[in-house]
Amino acid sequence: MRRVLGLLLAALLPLVLGVAPVTLAVAADKAEVKTQDKTKDKTQDNAAKAPAMPATGLVLRGSLGADQVQLQLRPKPEDDGGVEGHYFIFGSGGQILLAGEFDDEGFLMEESVNGRDVSGQWEGRWQGDAFTGSWRGADDGPTRPFMLRIVRSAKPAVVR
């Protein structure tokens, strides 16, 4: 009989003292925190990151305002994260030089029409399957939106 009363008391005492609900509440809180952490991790994993710049560079095509453009970028020699290259506007002559920084979130580049003076700036982020951002002319000139998609890795330059 004492044994039965002891077991019954051991089972009921936590309920009477409110220990079991607290334990359950703590367990529920821990489960909620774990669920939040998993959601946070998934959100971070799903955050779009730009593809790494291949050693041979990238060719990108898209729009700059109403114009269709093609960019060719390659890593700067001995410069971590630095890129250089050029672009052209379809239907226009000449190439415009580019130089700047490229990382897993996007890029910031300056352009030069004459090879000496900055004639514009590109600032973009990787969103979905494309770089999007804004181009600004020199001296805080007008801004134009751009959208660029990777066409392919650039072919390595032939050294002669």
C-alpha positions in Angstrom: 0.0 0.0 0.0 2.8 2.4 0.9 4.4 1.6 -2.4 1.2 2.4 -4.3 0.8 5.7 -2.4 4.4 6.6 -3.0 4.0 6.0 -6.8 0.7 7.9 -6.8 2.3 10.8 -4.9 5.3 10.8 -7.1 3.1 11.0 -10.2 0.7 13.7 -8.7 3.2 15.9 -6.9 4.7 17.5 -10.0 1.2 18.2 -11.3 0.1 19.8 -7.9 3.3 21.8 -7.6 3.2 22.8 -11.3 6.5 21.2 -12.2 5.3 19.2 -15.1 3.7 22.2 -16.9 6.9 24.2 -16.5 8.9 21.4 -17.8 6.6 21.0 -20.7 6.6 24.8 -21.3 10.4 24.8 -21.3 10.4 21.9 -23.7 8.0 23.7 -25.9 10.1 26.9 -25.8 13.2 24.9 -26.8 11.3 23.2 -29.6 10.1 26.7 -30.8 13.7 28.1 -30.6 15.0 25.1 -32.6 12.2 25.6 -35.2 13.1 29.3 -35.4 16.8 28.4 -35.8 16.0 25.9 -38.6 13.8 28.5 -40.4 16.6 31.1 -40.0 19.2 28.6 -41.4 16.9 27.8 -44.4 16.4 31.5 -45.0 20.1 32.1 -45.0 20.7 29.0 -47.2 18.1 30.3 -49.7 19.6 33.8 -49.9 20.8 34.2 -53.4 24.5 34.5 -53.8 26.3 35.4 -56.9 28.2 32.7 -58.6 32.0 32.8 -58.1 34.0 34.6 -60.7 35.7 31.9 -62.7 39.4 32.4 -63.5 38.5 32.8 -67.2 35.9 35.5 -66.4 32.2 35.8 -67.3 30.1 37.1 -70.2 26.9 38.8 -69.2 24.1 40.1 -71.4 21.0 42.1 -70.7 19.6 45.6 -70.6 20.9 48.9 -69.5 17.8 51.1 -69.6 16.4 50.6 -73.1 19.7 49.5 -74.5 20.9 45.9 -74.9 24.4 45.3 -73.6 27.1 42.7 -73.3 29.7 42.7 -70.6 32.9 40.6 -70.4 34.5 40.6 -66.9 37.6 38.8 -65.7 39.5 38.7 -62.4 42.2 41.3 -62.0 45.6 39.7 -61.8 46.8 39.5 -58.1 43.8 41.4 -56.8 41.4 39.4 -54.6 37.8 40.3 -55.6 38.9 42.9 -58.2 37.5 42.6 -61.8 38.2 44.3 -65.0 36.7 44.1 -68.5 34.6 46.0 -71.0 31.1 46.2 -72.4 29.4 47.4 -75.5 25.9 48.5 -76.4 24.5 46.5 -79.3 24.1 48.7 -82.3 26.8 51.1 -81.1 30.5 51.1 -81.9 33.3 50.9 -79.3 33.9 49.3 -76.1 33.7 50.9 -72.7 36.2 49.8 -70.0 35.2 48.5 -66.6 37.0 48.0 -63.3 35.8 47.3 -59.8 34.9 44.8 -57.2 33.0 41.5 -57.4 31.9 39.3 -54.5 29.3 36.8 -53.6 26.6 39.4 -53.2 27.2 41.6 -56.3 29.5 44.1 -57.8 30.5 47.8 -57.9 32.3 49.0 -61.0 33.4 52.2 -62.6 33.5 52.6 -66.4 35.6 54.7 -68.6 34.9 55.6 -72.2 38.4 57.1 -72.8 40.5 54.9 -70.6 41.4 57.7 -68.2 38.2 59.4 -66.8 35.3 57.8 -65.0 32.2 58.1 -67.2 29.8 56.0 -65.1 29.3 53.6 -62.2 27.6 50.2 -62.0 26.2 48.9 -58.7 24.4 45.5 -58.8 23.3 42.6 -56.7 22.6 39.0 -57.5 18.8 38.4 -57.4 17.3 35.1 -58.6 19.2 34.3 -61.8 20.5 37.7 -62.7 22.4 40.8 -61.6 20.1 43.8 -61.2 21.0 47.3 -60.1 21.6 50.8 -61.3 24.0 52.6 -63.6 24.8 56.2 -62.9 26.5 58.6 -65.3 29.5 60.6 -64.3 29.1 63.6 -62.0 25.9 62.1 -60.5 24.3 62.0 -63.9 21.1 60.2 -64.6 20.5 56.7 -63.3 19.4 53.8 -65.5 18.3 50.3 -64.3 20.1 47.3 -65.6 19.5 43.5 -65.6 22.3 41.1 -66.7 22.3 37.3 -67.0 25.3 35.1 -67.3 25.7 33.8 -70.8 28.8 31.7 -70.2 32.2 31.7 -68.8 34.6 33.7 -70.9 37.1 32.0 -73.1 40.7 32.3 -71.8 42.8 34.8 -73.6 45.2 33.4 -76.1 48.8 34.4 -75.2 51.2 34.8 -78.2 
